Amino acid sequence: MEDDAVIRDTVRIALQRYGFTVSTAADGLTGLELFRSVHPDLLLLDLMLPQLDGIGLCRRVREFSLAPILMVTARGDDLDVISGLEAGADDYVVKPCESAVLVARIRSLLRRASFPSLSGELVREESAPEQSGGRAPCVLTFGELTVDTGGMEVRCGGEVVALTPTELRLLLALAQSPGVVLERRTLLKKVWDHAWDGDMRVVDLHVKRLRAKIGAERIETVRGFGYKLRR
């Protein structure tokens, strides 16, 4: 979603050259209707949109979809970044941005949405009975929080918790080593697939969103180091 026609067409052509199918909209309301009808794998969202701005659009989309959202900000201002991530965006880029960098971030988000091999790295309970298919159930329990790594389902107090792909990957990363402090840099590489020193606020704000869904007391902050999942 981009209101500047030149930028919108430039990005569309660039992404199409990399093999992506692209649908575009010039304002937030049109973009929302387009999203509902097309059901895209990913939403690339400019924050400065007429009629319905990027923050509002992001919140509306999160009411019914867990599709990855990559927001674009012109300045990278703290307020823009924080507001966008709190509204439900998974990551952000600052424009102008080279096509190769944008494509790399898009592909990273799409890989994360498919949860490649992350659940397979979790240790299953040795006492768990074998299922008919010969595999033990992959259900991890932390108090009232249960994580089914096979079915990719999270429950808190017996109720299903709707997590975005990034939030689920963050929880899975923490659940691999309960009680162990994971540095923000480690989580950034493990969850966001960034091979560079990215913005640590992305980690902090996703932890904040995850806490709001599974309980603030479940994830502990170790100041100066990172986060750990309480057993």
Secondary structure, 3 states (H helix, E strand, C coil): CCCCHHHHHHHHHHHHHCCCCCCCCCCHHHHHHHHHHHCCCCEEEECCCCCCCHHHHHHHHHCCCCCCEEEEECCCCHHHHHHHHHHCCCEEEECCCCHHHHHHHHHHHHHHHCCCCCHHHCCCCCCCCCCCCCCCCCEEEECCEEEECCCCEEEECCEECCCCHHHHHHHHHHHCCCCCCEEHHHHHHHHHCCCCCCCHHHHHHHHHHHHHHHCHHHEEEECCCEEEECC
